[in-house]
């Protein structure tokens, strides 16, 4: 009874898109990753992203430049990476080539305000974001990043230089009595950081948090500055729980597991590529498979002991993922 109850709760949560990765790097290295935790493809034209600039509660600020209408689709248990495009104005540097290579779609042309310019991805650490879905003639928040209507302040209690949310209460300003042993700006999570949603998060934040209550460490891991490797794949409990259903019975078998020196990967159809990830979603290895092979052998002797994810792509464009244990 308990196991069935847990499964039903997981299915109830794993039913809608959410933001799975946030990139706020230097210059115009800005990106968001969306994750589809369901066993079906989702039409992105029913969704939009809003940047709530500098504590604003008005989505239509500056001629709706904070609203980004999405397009395309996102496959089951897959990601969609949107990256800022600042390559056409000559006044801003383009995103890093490593970040651009991860993009499924580019949006915007500049972060300079102007008529018809979409500046949604021009966030800089003190802007809240929300993912919305159309509902009749209105839009509903299905995931909120940070707190709409709140703007973090810096160690001087001002907004210049720009501040960010932190993991220490009150989260949006320097706490009284802060000892300063670590400069306050080093505690920023939403500025000069890449953040990855924790695997246990199975649904978005639909109700705006109260001011001084958004602690990013609750649902997010920070993985460093200008880090882009984990974009394009998200490790989520929804995927682990539902992968058998999502792959429509397609088998992916690992032998042995646990593995010490190598692991054999067997499938029911032609394998085109194999990827190895950490549980936090960092890509460790990407292997292109030549020829029509349904089984491949991967050397793992240089990998540390631990749990990893093996992801395989097939000729039919479907994918499968399995956990692999490596022991020494």
C-alpha positions as CSV (number, residue, x, y, z in Angstrom):
1,X,0.0,0.0,0.0
2,X,2.8,2.4,0.9
3,X,4.7,1.8,-2.4
4,X,1.5,2.3,-4.4
5,X,0.9,5.6,-2.6
6,X,4.4,6.8,-3.4
7,X,4.0,5.9,-7.0
8,X,0.7,7.8,-7.3
9,X,2.2,10.9,-5.7
10,X,5.1,10.8,-8.1
11,X,2.8,10.5,-11.1
12,X,0.7,13.4,-9.8
13,X,3.8,15.6,-9.6
14,X,5.6,14.5,-12.8
15,X,2.9,16.1,-15.0
16,X,4.1,19.5,-16.2
17,X,7.2,21.3,-17.5
18,X,9.5,23.1,-15.1
19,X,12.8,25.0,-15.1
20,X,15.6,22.5,-14.6
21,X,18.7,24.6,-15.1
22,X,19.6,28.3,-14.8
23,X,22.8,29.9,-16.3
24,X,23.9,33.4,-15.3
25,X,27.4,33.8,-16.5
26,X,29.6,36.6,-17.5
27,X,28.7,39.1,-20.3
28,X,25.8,37.5,-22.2
29,X,26.2,33.8,-21.1
30,X,22.5,33.4,-20.2
31,X,20.4,30.3,-20.6
32,X,17.5,28.4,-19.2
33,X,16.8,24.7,-19.5
34,X,13.2,23.4,-19.4
35,X,12.5,19.8,-18.5
36,X,9.5,17.6,-19.5
37,X,9.0,15.1,-16.7
38,X,6.1,13.3,-18.5
39,X,6.0,10.3,-20.8
40,X,4.6,12.3,-23.7
41,X,5.9,15.1,-25.9
42,X,4.7,18.7,-25.1
43,X,3.9,21.5,-27.5
44,X,5.9,24.5,-26.4
45,X,3.6,27.0,-28.2
46,X,1.3,26.8,-25.1
47,X,4.1,28.2,-22.9
48,X,6.0,31.4,-22.3
49,X,8.8,32.6,-20.0
50,X,8.6,36.0,-18.2
51,X,11.4,38.0,-16.6
52,X,10.1,40.1,-13.7
53,X,12.8,42.8,-13.9
54,X,14.3,44.3,-10.8
55,X,11.4,43.4,-8.5
56,X,8.6,44.3,-10.9
57,X,5.2,42.8,-10.7
58,X,4.2,44.0,-14.2
59,X,4.9,41.5,-16.9
60,X,4.1,44.1,-19.6
61,X,6.9,46.4,-18.5
62,X,8.7,48.3,-21.2
63,X,6.4,47.2,-24.0
64,X,6.3,43.5,-23.1
65,X,10.0,43.0,-23.5
66,X,10.0,40.6,-20.6
67,X,7.7,38.1,-22.3
68,X,9.2,35.3,-24.3
69,X,6.7,33.1,-26.3
70,X,8.1,29.7,-26.9
71,X,7.8,27.4,-29.9
72,X,8.6,23.9,-31.0
73,X,8.2,20.8,-28.9
74,X,9.9,18.9,-26.2
75,X,10.1,15.1,-26.1
76,X,9.2,12.9,-23.1
77,X,11.8,13.0,-20.3
78,X,13.9,15.5,-22.3
79,X,15.1,19.0,-22.1
80,X,14.8,22.2,-24.1
81,X,17.6,24.7,-23.8
82,X,17.0,28.4,-24.6
83,X,20.0,30.7,-25.0
84,X,20.2,34.4,-25.4
85,X,21.2,35.6,-28.9
86,X,23.3,38.8,-28.8
87,X,25.1,38.4,-32.1
88,X,23.6,41.0,-34.4
89,X,23.9,44.4,-32.7
90,X,27.7,44.8,-32.6
91,X,27.5,46.3,-29.1
92,X,27.4,43.0,-27.1
93,X,29.5,39.9,-27.3
94,X,27.8,36.7,-28.3
95,X,27.4,33.8,-25.9
96,X,30.3,31.5,-25.4
97,X,30.6,28.9,-28.1
98,X,30.3,26.1,-25.6
99,X,27.0,27.5,-24.4
100,X,25.8,28.2,-27.9
101,X,26.4,24.6,-28.8
102,X,23.9,23.5,-26.1
103,X,21.1,25.6,-27.5
104,X,17.9,24.1,-28.8
105,X,16.6,27.7,-29.5
106,X,18.0,31.2,-29.5
107,X,15.9,34.2,-28.5
108,X,16.5,38.0,-28.6
109,X,19.0,40.1,-30.4
110,X,20.2,42.6,-27.8
111,X,19.8,43.6,-24.1
112,X,19.4,47.3,-25.0
113,X,15.8,48.4,-24.6
114,X,14.0,49.1,-27.8
115,X,10.7,48.6,-29.6
116,X,10.1,45.0,-30.4
117,X,13.1,43.7,-28.5
118,X,12.6,40.6,-26.4
119,X,14.9,40.9,-23.4
120,X,13.5,38.0,-21.3
121,X,16.9,36.3,-21.1
122,X,18.8,39.4,-20.1
123,X,18.5,38.5,-16.4
124,X,21.4,39.3,-14.1
125,X,20.9,37.7,-10.8
126,X,18.3,40.0,-9.2
127,X,15.4,39.2,-11.6
128,X,12.7,36.7,-10.8
129,X,11.5,34.4,-13.7
130,X,8.4,32.4,-14.3
131,X,7.3,29.7,-16.7
132,X,3.6,30.1,-17.7
133,X,1.1,28.0,-19.6
134,X,-1.9,29.3,-21.4
135,X,-5.3,28.6,-19.8
136,X,-8.1,29.9,-21.9
137,X,-7.7,33.6,-22.1
138,X,-5.2,33.8,-19.3
139,X,-1.8,32.5,-18.3
140,X,-0.9,30.5,-15.2
141,X,2.4,30.2,-13.5
142,X,3.6,26.6,-13.5
143,X,7.1,27.4,-12.2
144,X,8.6,30.4,-10.4
145,X,12.3,31.1,-10.0
146,X,13.0,33.3,-7.0
147,X,10.3,35.7,-5.8
148,X,8.2,37.9,-8.1
149,X,8.1,41.5,-6.7
150,X,11.3,41.2,-4.7
151,X,14.7,42.6,-5.6
152,X,17.8,41.5,-3.6
153,X,20.1,44.2,-2.2
154,X,23.8,44.2,-1.8
155,X,26.0,44.5,1.3
156,X,25.3,48.3,1.4
157,X,21.5,47.8,1.3
158,X,21.4,49.2,-2.3
159,X,20.8,47.8,-5.8
160,X,24.1,49.0,-7.4
161,X,26.1,47.0,-7.9
162,X,23.5,44.4,-8.7
163,X,22.9,41.8,-5.9
164,X,21.4,38.3,-5.9
165,X,19.6,35.7,-3.8
166,X,21.7,33.7,-1.3
167,X,21.3,30.6,0.9
168,X,21.5,32.6,4.2
169,X,18.4,34.2,5.7
170,X,16.8,36.6,4.9
171,X,18.1,35.4,1.5
172,X,17.6,38.7,-0.4
173,X,19.7,41.0,1.8
174,X,22.8,40.8,4.0
175,X,21.7,39.5,7.4
176,X,22.2,41.8,10.4
177,X,25.5,41.1,12.2
178,X,27.1,39.4,9.1
179,X,30.8,38.9,10.1
180,X,32.2,39.6,6.7
181,X,34.8,36.8,6.8
182,X,33.4,35.8,3.4
183,X,32.5,38.8,1.3
184,X,28.8,38.9,0.9
185,X,28.8,38.9,-2.9
186,X,30.6,35.5,-2.7
187,X,27.4,34.1,-1.1
188,X,25.3,35.0,-4.2
189,X,23.6,31.9,-5.8
190,X,21.7,33.5,-8.7
191,X,24.5,35.7,-10.0
192,X,27.6,34.4,-11.8
193,X,26.5,30.8,-11.3
194,X,25.0,27.8,-13.0
195,X,22.3,26.2,-11.0
196,X,20.8,22.7,-11.5
197,X,17.4,21.6,-10.1
198,X,17.8,18.8,-7.7
199,X,16.8,15.3,-8.9
200,X,14.0,15.0,-6.3
201,X,12.1,18.0,-7.6
202,X,9.2,16.7,-9.7
203,X,7.1,19.8,-10.2
204,X,7.4,23.6,-10.4
205,X,6.7,26.3,-7.9
206,X,3.2,27.6,-8.7
207,X,2.6,30.0,-5.8
208,X,4.9,33.0,-5.5
209,X,7.1,32.7,-2.4
210,X,6.8,35.4,0.3
211,X,9.5,38.0,0.3
212,X,12.6,36.9,2.2
213,X,11.7,33.3,1.9
214,X,13.4,32.1,-1.3
215,X,16.3,29.9,-0.3
216,X,17.8,28.6,-3.6
217,X,19.6,25.8,-1.9
218,X,16.3,24.0,-1.1
219,X,15.6,22.9,-4.7
220,X,18.8,23.8,-6.5
221,X,22.5,22.8,-6.6
222,X,25.0,25.4,-7.6
223,X,27.7,24.0,-10.0
224,X,29.9,27.0,-10.6
225,X,30.6,29.9,-12.9
226,X,30.3,29.6,-16.7
227,X,29.6,25.9,-16.4
228,X,27.6,24.6,-19.4
229,X,28.4,20.8,-19.6
230,X,25.2,19.7,-17.8
231,X,22.8,21.5,-20.2
232,X,20.8,19.3,-22.4
233,X,20.2,16.5,-19.9
234,X,18.4,16.5,-16.5
235,X,18.5,13.8,-13.9
236,X,15.1,13.6,-12.3
237,X,13.3,11.0,-10.2
238,X,10.4,11.3,-12.7
239,X,12.5,9.9,-15.4
240,X,13.8,7.0,-13.3
241,X,10.3,6.2,-12.1
242,X,8.8,6.4,-15.6
243,X,11.5,5.3,-18.0
244,X,10.1,1.9,-18.7
245,X,6.8,3.3,-19.8
246,X,8.4,6.2,-21.7
247,X,10.6,3.8,-23.8
248,X,7.5,1.7,-24.7
249,X,9.1,-1.5,-23.5
250,X,12.4,-1.0,-25.3
251,X,15.1,-2.8,-23.3
252,X,18.5,-1.5,-22.3
253,X,20.6,-4.0,-20.3
254,X,23.9,-3.4,-18.5
255,X,26.3,-6.3,-17.7
256,X,27.8,-6.4,-15.2
257,X,26.4,-4.0,-12.7
258,X,28.1,-3.2,-10.5
259,X,31.0,-2.9,-12.9
260,X,34.7,-2.7,-12.3
261,X,36.6,-2.5,-15.6
262,X,34.0,-2.4,-18.3
263,X,30.3,-2.6,-18.9
264,X,28.5,-4.2,-21.8
265,X,25.4,-2.4,-23.1
266,X,22.8,-4.5,-24.9
267,X,19.7,-3.2,-26.6
268,X,16.9,-4.5,-28.8
269,X,17.7,-2.0,-31.6
270,X,20.7,-0.2,-33.1
271,X,22.6,2.0,-30.7
272,X,23.8,5.3,-32.2
273,X,25.4,6.9,-29.2
274,X,26.1,6.4,-25.5
275,X,26.5,9.0,-22.8
276,X,27.7,8.7,-19.2
277,X,26.5,11.3,-16.6
278,X,26.9,11.9,-12.9
279,X,23.8,11.9,-10.8
280,X,24.0,15.7,-10.7
281,X,23.6,15.7,-14.5
282,X,27.2,16.5,-15.5
283,X,28.2,14.8,-18.8
284,X,31.4,12.7,-18.3
285,X,31.6,11.0,-21.7
286,X,29.9,10.9,-25.1
287,X,30.6,8.0,-27.4
288,X,29.4,7.9,-31.0
289,X,28.7,4.3,-32.2
290,X,29.5,3.4,-35.8
291,X,27.9,0.6,-37.6
292,X,24.6,-1.1,-36.8
293,X,25.4,-2.4,-33.4
294,X,23.0,-3.5,-30.8
295,X,25.6,-4.1,-28.1
296,X,28.7,-2.1,-27.2
297,X,31.4,-2.3,-24.5
298,X,32.4,0.8,-22.5
299,X,35.6,1.0,-20.4
300,X,34.9,2.3,-16.9
301,X,38.1,1.5,-15.1
302,X,39.2,5.2,-15.0
303,X,35.9,6.2,-13.2
304,X,35.6,6.6,-9.5
305,X,33.4,4.2,-7.5
306,X,29.8,5.5,-7.4
307,X,26.5,5.6,-9.2
308,X,26.2,6.9,-12.7
309,X,23.6,7.2,-15.5
310,X,24.1,5.5,-18.8
311,X,22.0,7.1,-21.6
312,X,21.7,5.5,-25.0
313,X,20.2,6.9,-28.2
314,X,18.8,4.6,-30.9
315,X,18.4,4.7,-34.6
316,X,14.6,5.3,-34.1
317,X,15.4,8.5,-32.3
318,X,14.2,7.1,-29.0
319,X,16.3,7.1,-25.9
320,X,16.8,5.0,-22.7
321,X,18.6,5.5,-19.5
322,X,19.8,3.2,-16.8
323,X,21.7,3.5,-13.5
324,X,25.2,2.0,-13.4
325,X,27.1,1.2,-10.2
326,X,30.9,1.3,-10.5
327,X,33.0,-0.4,-7.7
328,X,36.7,-0.7,-7.1
